[in-house]
Amino acid sequence: MLRPSLKLSRLLPAKTLTFLLHFSSSLQTETETQKIVNIINDHPYPNHPLHPTLSQHIPSSLLSSPLVENVLGRLFASHSNGLKAYEFFKFSLQNSRFSPTSDAFEKTLHILSRMRYFDKAWELMEEFGRSHPHLVTLKSMSILLAKIAKFQSFEETLEAFERMEKRVFVGKEFGVDEFNVLIRVFCTQRQMKEVRSVFNKMIDRFSPNSKTLNILLLGFKDTGDITSVELFYHEMVRRGFKPDSVTYSIRINAYCKKGRIGDGLRLVKEMELANYSPTIEIISSLIQGAGVARNVTKARELFDGIPVRNLTPDTGAYNALLSCFVKSRDVKSAAELLDEMEEKGIGYDNVTYRNMFLILMRSKDMDSVVELYEKMVRRNFMPNTRTVVLLMKFFCKSRRPDLGVELWGYLLERGHCPHAHALDLLATGLCSHGKVGEAFECAKQIVERGRQMSEAVFRMLERFLVQGGEMEKLRELNELIKRLQKVLPPSRGHATGILSTHQEELM
C-alpha cells in the first residue's frame, strides 16, 4: 500500500495528504477486490467446496463492509455463479469484524434470484427478516418479486407477495408502499392486463397515491402504446390526480420514443406553465426523440440550448446526441462529440461505447473499431453483456476470432464470467476456422466457473471433437456439465451433456 512518509506528510498540505491517503486506500481496495473476485471465479465449482479456499486466502482482518460490497457488486456485474456469491456472503457473515449492510444483502439476493435460485433467495430473505429486519427493505422486496414475476406465473407472484407479508416482514401491516412495489413489478414485465387485475382487486385495501398512478403510467409507456398512455393519463386526471414533474417526464418520453418531437415540446411548455422546470433527463429524451425523427438539426439545437436552461450536459445528454449521429451514420460528428466529452472530462459509459461501436461497424471501419476497443481495454473499462456480445459478433463475422479470444481473455482476467451468448458466438467463430481446441477451452472455462453453456454449442463441440478423435476432451466436458447440473436449477436451452447410450459407449 502506498503511504506518504512521515517526513513528506509534514511538508504536504492537509488536503493533498487526505487525497493521497484516500487514493492509496481506494487503490488497495480495488486490488483486494479484484484478487478475491478472481479467487471465487477461478474456483472449480462444484468439484470442491469454496469455503476452505476463502478461509485460506482471505484473512479475517481484511473483511470490511466496503470490501464485501465491492466484491459482491463485481460478482453481480460479471455474471458469476450465484451460489459462489452466496457462499462468499455467508463466509463474511461468520466473521465478527464484518457487519452486514443492506447493500451487501441486496446484491446477494439479486445474484441468487437472477439465476433462479429461489429456494436460496427465500432462505436468505426469511433469515434476515428474523436476524436483521432493518436490512429487509422495499428494495430487497422488489428485487425478489421482480425475478419471480419474470420467471414464474402471475399467481405465484401474488403468493410471493403474501409470503413476504406473513414470513419476512413479520408484524408489519402492508400499506400503499408495498402495494406500489407489487404494481411496479408487473409493470416492469409489461403485464398490464395483470396490473389492472391487481389494481382493481386490491384498491379497496390499499389507497393509491400519486406514486401508484405514475408507476401505472410508466407501465403503459413501456408497452410503446401512446394511446394507452394518454387514455390512462386522462382517466387519472378525472379521478382528481394532479400531474407532477414525473408525470410530465413519462409522457414526454413516450412521445419522444416514437419520434413525435413536436408533441414532446408541447408538453414541455405545458410543464413550464405548471411551474415545473425540465430536467437534464427530459432534455435528453427530447434530443433522442429528434434523433428518432431523423432531425439532427433539432437535436443539436436542443443540446446547445442546455446551458441556457441552467443545466449541465452529462453523459446521458451526450449519449442522446451521439445516438442521433449513429442513426444518420455521421461518423465524423460522432467522433468529434467523443473528443468533446474527453476535453470536458465527461466519462464514457456502456451506452457511449456501444453507440460508437455501432456507427463504426456500420461503416465497416474495422481499424477504428479495434482502435476504440483497445482504448476501452487500456482504460480498464468493463463492458456490459450487450456490448460484449456486439463486439464478439462483429469480430467473428469479420473473420477475426483471434480478437474475440483476446476479448474473452480480458474479461476472464478482470474477473468477469462471460455470458453464454458470447460463448455461442466465439465458439462458432473458432470452430469455423478450425480452432476447435480453443473453442473447447473457452467452453470449459465457462462451466468450471459454475455457468451453463448452451445445448447448441455443446452439440457443435461434440461433433467436432468426435470427428477429430478428441474423445478425452469430450468426456471431460461431459463430466463437468453433469456435475454442474446437480447444483444448478433446471433451465431450457442449456447443455445437459451426452444423453445417448450409444455415444457414452463410444466414450
RORO-195294 format. One line per field, with one value per residue (C-alpha): residue number from 1; residue in three letters; chain; z, y, x. Coordinates in steps of 0.1 Angstrom, whole numbers, padded with zeros to 4 digits. Each point is the difference from the previous one (the first is absolute). Layout:
seq	c(NUM;...)
type	c(ALA;...)
mol	c(A;...)
z	c(Z;...)
y	c(Y;...)
x	c(X;...)
//
This chain:
seq	c(1;2;3;4;5;6;7;8;9;10;11;12;13;14;15;16;17;18;19;20;21;22;23;24;25;26;27;28;29;30;31;32;33;34;35;36;37;38;39;40;41;42;43;44;45;46;47;48;49;50;51;52;53;54;55;56;57;58;59;60;61;62;63;64;65;66;67;68;69;70;71;72;73;74;75;76;77;78;79;80;81;82;83;84;85;86;87;88;89;90;91;92;93;94;95;96;97;98;99;100;101;102;103;104;105;106;107;108;109;110;111;112;113;114;115;116;117;118;119;120;121;122;123;124;125;126;127;128;129;130;131;132;133;134;135;136;137;138;139;140;141;142;143;144;145;146;147;148;149;150;151;152;153;154;155;156;157;158;159;160;161;162;163;164;165;166;167;168;169;170;171;172;173;174;175;176;177;178;179;180;181;182;183;184;185;186;187;188;189;190;191;192;193;194;195;196;197;198;199;200;201;202;203;204;205;206;207;208;209;210;211;212;213;214;215;216;217;218;219;220;221;222;223;224;225;226;227;228;229;230;231;232;233;234;235;236;237;238;239;240;241;242;243;244;245;246;247;248;249;250;251;252;253;254;255;256;257;258;259;260;261;262;263;264;265;266;267;268;269;270;271;272;273;274;275;276;277;278;279;280;281;282;283;284;285;286;287;288;289;290;291;292;293;294;295;296;297;298;299;300;301;302;303;304;305;306;307;308;309;310;311;312;313;314;315;316;317;318;319;320;321;322;323;324;325;326;327;328;329;330;331;332;333;334;335;336;337;338;339;340;341;342;343;344;345;346;347;348;349;350;351;352;353;354;355;356;357;358;359;360;361;362;363;364;365;366;367;368;369;370;371;372;373;374;375;376;377;378;379;380;381;382;383;384;385;386;387;388;389;390;391;392;393;394;395;396;397;398;399;400;401;402;403;404;405;406;407;408;409;410;411;412;413;414;415;416;417;418;419;420;421;422;423;424;425;426;427;428;429;430;431;432;433;434;435;436;437;438;439;440;441;442;443;444;445;446;447;448;449;450;451;452;453;454;455;456;457;458;459;460;461;462;463;464;465;466;467;468;469;470;471;472;473;474;475;476;477;478;479;480;481;482;483;484;485;486;487;488;489;490;491;492;493;494;495;496;497;498;499;500;501;502;503;504;505;506;507)
type	c(MET;LEU;ARG;PRO;SER;LEU;LYS;LEU;SER;ARG;LEU;LEU;PRO;ALA;LYS;THR;LEU;THR;PHE;LEU;LEU;HIS;PHE;SER;SER;SER;LEU;GLN;THR;GLU;THR;GLU;THR;GLN;LYS;ILE;VAL;ASN;ILE;ILE;ASN;ASP;HIS;PRO;TYR;PRO;ASN;HIS;PRO;LEU;HIS;PRO;THR;LEU;SER;GLN;HIS;ILE;PRO;SER;SER;LEU;LEU;SER;SER;PRO;LEU;VAL;GLU;ASN;VAL;LEU;GLY;ARG;LEU;PHE;ALA;SER;HIS;SER;ASN;GLY;LEU;LYS;ALA;TYR;GLU;PHE;PHE;LYS;PHE;SER;LEU;GLN;ASN;SER;ARG;PHE;SER;PRO;THR;SER;ASP;ALA;PHE;GLU;LYS;THR;LEU;HIS;ILE;LEU;SER;ARG;MET;ARG;TYR;PHE;ASP;LYS;ALA;TRP;GLU;LEU;MET;GLU;GLU;PHE;GLY;ARG;SER;HIS;PRO;HIS;LEU;VAL;THR;LEU;LYS;SER;MET;SER;ILE;LEU;LEU;ALA;LYS;ILE;ALA;LYS;PHE;GLN;SER;PHE;GLU;GLU;THR;LEU;GLU;ALA;PHE;GLU;ARG;MET;GLU;LYS;ARG;VAL;PHE;VAL;GLY;LYS;GLU;PHE;GLY;VAL;ASP;GLU;PHE;ASN;VAL;LEU;ILE;ARG;VAL;PHE;CYS;THR;GLN;ARG;GLN;MET;LYS;GLU;VAL;ARG;SER;VAL;PHE;ASN;LYS;MET;ILE;ASP;ARG;PHE;SER;PRO;ASN;SER;LYS;THR;LEU;ASN;ILE;LEU;LEU;LEU;GLY;PHE;LYS;ASP;THR;GLY;ASP;ILE;THR;SER;VAL;GLU;LEU;PHE;TYR;HIS;GLU;MET;VAL;ARG;ARG;GLY;PHE;LYS;PRO;ASP;SER;VAL;THR;TYR;SER;ILE;ARG;ILE;ASN;ALA;TYR;CYS;LYS;LYS;GLY;ARG;ILE;GLY;ASP;GLY;LEU;ARG;LEU;VAL;LYS;GLU;MET;GLU;LEU;ALA;ASN;TYR;SER;PRO;THR;ILE;GLU;ILE;ILE;SER;SER;LEU;ILE;GLN;GLY;ALA;GLY;VAL;ALA;ARG;ASN;VAL;THR;LYS;ALA;ARG;GLU;LEU;PHE;ASP;GLY;ILE;PRO;VAL;ARG;ASN;LEU;THR;PRO;ASP;THR;GLY;ALA;TYR;ASN;ALA;LEU;LEU;SER;CYS;PHE;VAL;LYS;SER;ARG;ASP;VAL;LYS;SER;ALA;ALA;GLU;LEU;LEU;ASP;GLU;MET;GLU;GLU;LYS;GLY;ILE;GLY;TYR;ASP;ASN;VAL;THR;TYR;ARG;ASN;MET;PHE;LEU;ILE;LEU;MET;ARG;SER;LYS;ASP;MET;ASP;SER;VAL;VAL;GLU;LEU;TYR;GLU;LYS;MET;VAL;ARG;ARG;ASN;PHE;MET;PRO;ASN;THR;ARG;THR;VAL;VAL;LEU;LEU;MET;LYS;PHE;PHE;CYS;LYS;SER;ARG;ARG;PRO;ASP;LEU;GLY;VAL;GLU;LEU;TRP;GLY;TYR;LEU;LEU;GLU;ARG;GLY;HIS;CYS;PRO;HIS;ALA;HIS;ALA;LEU;ASP;LEU;LEU;ALA;THR;GLY;LEU;CYS;SER;HIS;GLY;LYS;VAL;GLY;GLU;ALA;PHE;GLU;CYS;ALA;LYS;GLN;ILE;VAL;GLU;ARG;GLY;ARG;GLN;MET;SER;GLU;ALA;VAL;PHE;ARG;MET;LEU;GLU;ARG;PHE;LEU;VAL;GLN;GLY;GLY;GLU;MET;GLU;LYS;LEU;ARG;GLU;LEU;ASN;GLU;LEU;ILE;LYS;ARG;LEU;GLN;LYS;VAL;LEU;PRO;PRO;SER;ARG;GLY;HIS;ALA;THR;GLY;ILE;LEU;SER;THR;HIS;GLN;GLU;GLU;LEU;MET)
mol	c(A;A;A;A;A;A;A;A;A;A;A;A;A;A;A;A;A;A;A;A;A;A;A;A;A;A;A;A;A;A;A;A;A;A;A;A;A;A;A;A;A;A;A;A;A;A;A;A;A;A;A;A;A;A;A;A;A;A;A;A;A;A;A;A;A;A;A;A;A;A;A;A;A;A;A;A;A;A;A;A;A;A;A;A;A;A;A;A;A;A;A;A;A;A;A;A;A;A;A;A;A;A;A;A;A;A;A;A;A;A;A;A;A;A;A;A;A;A;A;A;A;A;A;A;A;A;A;A;A;A;A;A;A;A;A;A;A;A;A;A;A;A;A;A;A;A;A;A;A;A;A;A;A;A;A;A;A;A;A;A;A;A;A;A;A;A;A;A;A;A;A;A;A;A;A;A;A;A;A;A;A;A;A;A;A;A;A;A;A;A;A;A;A;A;A;A;A;A;A;A;A;A;A;A;A;A;A;A;A;A;A;A;A;A;A;A;A;A;A;A;A;A;A;A;A;A;A;A;A;A;A;A;A;A;A;A;A;A;A;A;A;A;A;A;A;A;A;A;A;A;A;A;A;A;A;A;A;A;A;A;A;A;A;A;A;A;A;A;A;A;A;A;A;A;A;A;A;A;A;A;A;A;A;A;A;A;A;A;A;A;A;A;A;A;A;A;A;A;A;A;A;A;A;A;A;A;A;A;A;A;A;A;A;A;A;A;A;A;A;A;A;A;A;A;A;A;A;A;A;A;A;A;A;A;A;A;A;A;A;A;A;A;A;A;A;A;A;A;A;A;A;A;A;A;A;A;A;A;A;A;A;A;A;A;A;A;A;A;A;A;A;A;A;A;A;A;A;A;A;A;A;A;A;A;A;A;A;A;A;A;A;A;A;A;A;A;A;A;A;A;A;A;A;A;A;A;A;A;A;A;A;A;A;A;A;A;A;A;A;A;A;A;A;A;A;A;A;A;A;A;A;A;A;A;A;A;A;A;A;A;A;A;A;A;A;A;A;A;A;A;A;A;A;A;A;A;A;A;A;A;A;A;A;A;A;A;A;A;A;A;A;A;A;A;A;A;A;A;A;A;A;A;A;A;A;A;A;A;A;A;A;A;A;A;A;A;A;A;A;A;A;A;A;A;A;A;A)
z	c(0000;-0009;0031;0002;0021;0034;-0013;-0032;0019;0020;-0033;-0017;0004;0019;-0030;-0022;0028;0004;-0038;-0001;0029;-0015;-0034;0016;0019;-0031;-0020;0027;0002;-0038;0000;0028;-0016;-0033;0018;0018;-0031;-0019;0028;0000;-0038;-0005;0027;-0016;0008;0012;0001;0032;0028;-0002;0038;0007;-0029;0013;0035;-0014;-0021;0018;0035;0024;0004;-0037;0001;0002;-0011;-0030;-0012;0002;-0018;-0027;-0005;-0002;-0024;-0023;0002;-0009;-0030;-0012;-0001;0025;0013;0026;0025;0001;0009;0026;0015;0002;0017;0026;0005;0007;0025;0020;0006;0031;-0016;-0028;0006;-0028;-0019;-0020;-0032;0005;0009;-0030;-0024;0012;-0003;-0035;-0011;0013;-0014;-0034;-0003;0012;0032;0016;0029;0011;-0006;0022;0026;0001;0001;0028;0020;-0002;0008;0034;0006;-0017;-0006;-0005;-0032;-0016;-0019;-0028;-0024;0011;-0003;-0035;-0011;0008;-0012;-0033;-0008;0011;-0023;-0028;0003;0017;-0003;0009;0028;0014;0001;0020;0023;0005;0009;0027;0012;0004;0023;0021;0003;-0008;0011;0031;0021;-0026;-0018;-0037;-0013;-0032;-0002;-0001;-0025;-0022;-0001;-0012;-0026;-0013;-0002;-0024;-0020;-0005;-0016;-0021;0013;-0001;0000;0032;0014;-0005;0016;0031;0001;-0001;0025;0026;-0004;0030;0023;-0013;-0007;-0031;0002;-0027;-0002;-0007;-0029;-0014;0002;-0020;-0025;-0004;-0006;-0029;-0014;0000;-0022;-0027;-0004;0002;-0002;0031;0018;-0009;0008;0034;0007;-0007;0022;0028;-0004;0002;0032;0014;-0005;-0005;-0023;0013;-0016;-0001;-0019;-0026;-0003;-0007;-0027;-0017;-0001;-0015;-0029;-0005;-0003;-0030;-0015;0007;0010;-0006;0026;0024;-0003;0004;0033;0011;-0004;0019;0027;0003;0003;0029;0017;-0006;-0015;-0025;0012;-0019;-0004;-0017;-0024;-0007;-0009;-0024;-0016;-0005;-0013;-0026;-0009;-0005;-0023;-0019;0008;0010;-0003;0027;0021;-0002;0008;0031;0011;-0005;0019;0032;0017;-0008;0023;0028;-0004;-0005;-0028;0015;-0015;-0007;-0020;-0021;-0006;-0012;-0026;-0009;-0007;-0025;-0019;0001;-0016;-0027;-0004;0006;0011;-0001;0024;0023;0003;0006;0028;0017;-0002;0016;0028;0007;0000;0026;0021;-0006;0003;-0025;0012;-0017;-0021;-0013;-0010;-0014;-0022;-0013;-0007;-0019;-0023;-0007;-0007;-0024;-0019;-0001;0015;0016;0009;0020;0018;0011;0010;0022;0014;0010;0016;0020;0012;0009;0022;0017;-0009;0005;-0028;0009;-0016;-0029;-0010;0004;-0022;-0026;-0002;0000;-0029;-0020;0006;-0010;-0031;-0011;0001;0030;0027;0013;0012;0016;0019;0011;0013;0017;0018;0010;0016;0019;0012;0014;0019;-0025;-0009;-0036;-0009;-0017;-0032;-0002;0002;-0028;-0023;0008;-0001;-0033;-0014;0012;-0012;-0034;-0002;0011;0035;0019;0028;0008;-0001;0024;0024;0000;0006;0028;0017;0001;0015;0025;0013;0007;-0030;-0025;-0038;-0026;-0014;-0035;0007;0019;-0030;-0024;0021;0004;-0038;-0006;0029;-0012;-0035;0013;0022;0031;0022;0032;-0003;-0007;0030;0022;-0012;0005;0036;0008;-0013;0018;0033;-0005;-0007;0035;0016;-0026;-0004;-0033;-0029;-0036;-0028;0021;-0006;0018;-0011;-0021;0003;-0025;0013;-0033;0003;0036;-0011;-0026;0027)
y	c(0000;0035;0021;0035;0000;0018;0026;0005;0003;0030;0018;-0007;0021;-0018;-0002;-0016;-0024;-0010;-0006;-0021;-0022;-0003;-0009;-0025;-0016;-0002;-0016;-0026;-0008;-0003;-0024;-0021;-0001;-0012;-0026;-0015;0001;-0019;-0026;-0005;-0002;-0022;-0025;-0034;-0001;-0023;-0024;0015;0020;0037;0008;-0016;0020;0032;-0007;-0007;0032;0026;0009;0012;0034;0007;-0003;0033;0011;0021;-0030;-0025;0024;0005;-0037;-0008;0029;-0013;-0036;0013;0021;-0029;-0026;-0022;-0032;0011;-0027;0010;0036;-0014;-0020;0030;0020;-0027;-0002;0037;-0003;-0025;0027;0020;0030;0002;0017;-0008;0030;0004;0004;-0033;-0018;0014;-0009;-0036;-0002;0014;-0024;-0030;0010;0009;-0036;-0013;-0014;0009;-0025;0016;0035;-0007;-0016;0031;0023;-0018;-0004;0038;0007;-0016;0009;0034;0014;0035;-0012;-0015;0030;0008;-0002;-0036;-0009;0015;-0020;-0034;0007;0014;-0033;-0021;0020;-0005;-0037;-0012;0004;0028;-0020;-0010;0037;0008;-0029;0013;0035;-0017;-0021;0032;0015;-0032;-0014;0028;0033;-0016;0023;0027;0007;0007;0034;0020;-0001;-0038;0001;0023;-0025;-0027;0023;0010;-0037;-0008;0033;-0008;-0033;0019;-0021;0028;-0023;-0016;0035;0011;-0032;0005;0037;-0007;-0029;0018;0037;-0004;-0011;0023;0036;0010;0032;0021;-0024;-0030;0019;0011;-0037;-0011;0028;-0011;-0035;0010;0021;-0029;-0020;0026;0008;0038;-0003;-0021;0025;0029;-0019;-0009;0035;0016;-0027;0010;0037;-0009;-0018;0033;-0008;0031;-0007;0006;0003;-0038;-0003;0025;-0017;-0034;0015;0020;-0032;-0020;0025;0003;-0038;0002;0030;0023;0029;0026;-0016;-0002;0037;0008;-0019;0018;0034;-0014;-0012;0034;0017;-0023;0013;-0031;0004;-0026;-0021;-0010;-0035;0016;0020;-0032;-0017;0028;-0002;-0038;0006;0024;-0027;-0026;0026;0003;0037;0005;0038;0001;-0025;0023;0031;-0017;-0011;0034;0016;-0020;0027;0026;-0020;0001;-0037;-0018;-0027;-0034;-0034;-0007;0032;-0007;-0035;0013;0022;-0028;-0023;0026;-0001;-0038;0000;0024;-0018;0032;-0015;0033;0018;-0031;0000;0037;-0004;-0026;0023;0027;-0024;-0007;0037;0008;-0031;-0016;-0038;-0026;-0026;-0032;0020;0022;-0029;-0020;0029;0008;-0036;-0002;0029;-0012;-0035;0012;0020;-0032;0018;-0030;0020;0026;-0027;-0016;0034;0008;-0035;0003;0034;-0016;-0027;0024;0019;-0033;0007;-0031;-0002;-0013;-0032;0019;0017;-0033;-0019;0029;-0001;-0038;-0002;0026;-0016;-0035;0013;0019;-0032;0012;-0026;0008;0034;-0019;-0022;0031;0016;-0033;0000;0036;-0008;-0030;0019;0027;-0026;0000;-0032;0006;-0005;-0033;0020;0013;-0036;-0010;0026;-0006;-0038;0001;0024;-0021;-0033;0015;0009;-0035;0012;-0026;-0003;0037;-0003;-0030;0020;0029;-0023;-0018;0033;0010;-0033;-0001;0034;-0014;0014;-0020;-0002;-0003;-0034;0012;0008;-0033;-0020;0020;-0008;-0036;-0004;0016;-0018;-0034;0007;0010;-0031;0023;-0024;0008;0037;-0009;-0022;0028;0025;-0024;-0007;0037;0006;-0030;0011;0036;-0013;-0014;0035;0023;0004;-0016;0024;-0003;0003;-0009;-0030;-0032;-0020;-0032;-0017;-0027;-0035;-0006;0031;-0008;-0035;0015;0021)
x	c(0000;0013;0005;0015;0031;-0001;0024;-0020;-0032;0013;0007;-0033;-0031;-0028;-0023;0027;0009;-0036;-0003;0031;-0012;-0034;0015;0023;-0028;-0022;0028;0005;-0037;-0002;0030;-0014;-0035;0015;0020;-0030;-0022;0026;0003;-0037;-0005;0030;-0010;-0010;-0037;-0017;0029;0014;-0016;0007;0001;0035;0015;-0015;0013;0035;0003;-0021;0012;-0027;0017;-0006;-0038;-0017;-0035;0013;0022;-0028;-0024;0026;0006;-0037;-0005;0028;-0014;-0035;0013;0022;-0028;0017;-0016;-0026;0008;0036;-0010;-0024;0028;0023;-0028;-0006;0038;0000;-0029;0021;0027;-0006;0017;-0026;-0033;-0025;-0014;-0032;0022;0018;-0032;-0019;0029;0000;-0037;0001;0027;-0019;-0034;0014;0014;-0034;0013;-0033;0003;0033;-0014;-0030;0022;0022;-0030;-0018;0033;0007;-0037;0007;0037;0003;-0035;0013;0019;-0031;-0014;-0024;0030;0008;-0037;0000;0031;-0014;-0036;0013;0018;-0029;-0023;0025;0005;-0031;-0038;-0023;-0015;0034;0010;-0032;0008;0035;-0014;-0021;0029;0021;-0026;-0005;0035;0025;-0015;-0014;-0022;-0002;-0032;0005;-0011;0001;0038;0001;-0029;0020;0028;-0024;-0015;0035;0011;-0029;0005;0037;-0010;-0025;-0028;-0026;-0030;0013;0007;-0036;-0012;0022;-0010;-0037;0003;0020;-0011;-0024;0029;0027;-0009;0021;0021;0016;0030;-0024;-0015;0033;0013;-0031;0005;0036;-0011;-0023;0028;0024;-0025;0006;-0037;-0004;-0038;-0001;0023;-0022;-0033;0014;0013;-0034;-0016;0024;-0009;-0037;0007;0013;0037;0023;0029;0035;0034;0003;-0033;0012;0033;-0017;-0024;0028;0022;-0029;-0004;0038;0004;-0023;0018;-0029;0022;-0027;-0023;0030;0008;-0037;0000;0032;-0018;-0030;0023;0017;-0034;-0007;0032;0021;0034;0012;0029;0031;-0016;-0031;0023;0019;-0033;-0009;0035;-0005;-0035;0014;0024;-0028;-0017;0034;0000;0037;-0003;-0026;0019;0031;-0021;-0014;0034;0016;-0029;0007;0022;-0027;-0023;0026;0006;0033;0003;0009;0010;-0037;-0005;0031;-0012;-0033;0017;0024;-0029;-0013;0034;-0002;-0034;0012;0033;0020;0033;0019;-0025;-0001;0038;0001;-0026;0021;0030;-0021;-0010;0037;0009;-0027;0008;-0034;0005;-0012;-0024;-0013;-0025;0028;0022;-0029;-0012;0035;0007;-0033;0007;0035;-0012;-0027;0027;0020;0030;0018;0031;-0020;-0020;0032;0015;-0030;-0001;0037;-0006;-0028;0023;0028;-0025;-0009;-0036;-0022;-0026;-0035;-0015;-0016;0033;0020;-0025;0001;0038;0002;-0025;0019;0034;-0012;-0020;0031;0020;0020;-0008;0035;-0013;-0030;0025;0019;-0033;-0009;0034;-0004;-0034;0013;0031;-0023;-0020;-0029;-0019;-0011;-0037;-0009;-0010;0036;0012;-0024;0014;0036;-0001;-0018;0026;0029;-0014;-0007;0037;0011;0010;-0020;0025;-0004;-0038;0002;0022;-0025;-0029;0019;0008;-0037;-0012;0029;-0011;-0034;-0019;-0020;0008;-0027;-0011;0008;0036;0005;-0014;0022;0031;-0010;-0002;0034;0017;-0013;0011;0035;0002;0002;-0021;0019;-0009;-0037;0000;0015;-0026;-0028;0010;0003;-0036;-0014;0015;-0013;-0035;-0002;0001;-0015;-0037;-0014;-0002;-0010;0025;0031;0023;-0009;0030;0000;-0033;0002;0012;0017;0022;0008;0011;0022;0017)
//
